[in-house]
Amino acid sequence: MNIEHRFREFIPEARRIVIKIGTRVIAQKTGRPDRRQLKNLVTQVSHLHQQGYEVLMVSSGAVGAGVEALGMKQRPTAVSDLQMCAAVGQARLMALYQELFDNQDILIGQVLLTHSDFQHRIRCANAKRTMEHMIRQGVIPIINENDVVADEEIKASLSLGDNDYLAALVVKLVRADVLIILSTADGVLDTDGRRVPCIDNIADARKLVNPEKSSTLSKGGMDSKLSAAQIAVKAGCGVVIAGGRKQNVLSNIMTGKDVGTLLLSNVL
């Protein structure tokens, strides 16, 4: 588990980054998007974009925003209610992203995907081609689960785990170099609550970490993040799990600083 700091040296040399943002990273307790936190992350993403990195964002938060807008006290369990929350919240979330990125003179585009899109050869190729074209034109794709039209993804049996699994599938689709998973935890924590700086064997790590419990707003937890990381590292992508509310977290990760937990790619 103790891997030398030198393994972080590859991160600044990455070209394509997928950044997954969890619901609780950008939402208040009510589910309402936290404007100050979103502005902070958008500023960091914009800085990476301006440095020449190809950035794709996988952002949760739509259902939480819908829960707040509809006056619900907690995340519903009925599929129809969840789809309604997603429909209401997605529009609000994207409007806020657009406003904040417009202030940085950066264009964004919405990409809504489902589990079955990755299993259908033509739809998968179309999604890849669209995102590649967006990147070439300097547009940042903001990707989310298409809960409104596909109820299978919103159910527990095929849940994308608050978009953790979706982020891993996007990594494979676009052949990203680095996946950054932003969470409320500072990284993977051991059973004593201490951050694990680096992991080279995810299977062994599962026995040592203290899984983060999911909240009333989100579906994910540390276990779903480790599952997503396992998919990504097998695809040759380095993964960093870090606290999304930490100051300059993205900039610090991309300069190779000891932030969060680094999960080593199988090709390193």
Beta strands, then each sheet from edge to edge (+ up, - down):
strand 1: 16-21
strand 2: 54-59
strand 3: 108-113
strand 4: 140-145
strand 5: 178-183
strand 6: 198-199
strand 7: 238-243
strand 8: 261-263
sheet 1: 3+ 4+ 2+ 1+ 5+ 7+ 8- 6-
end
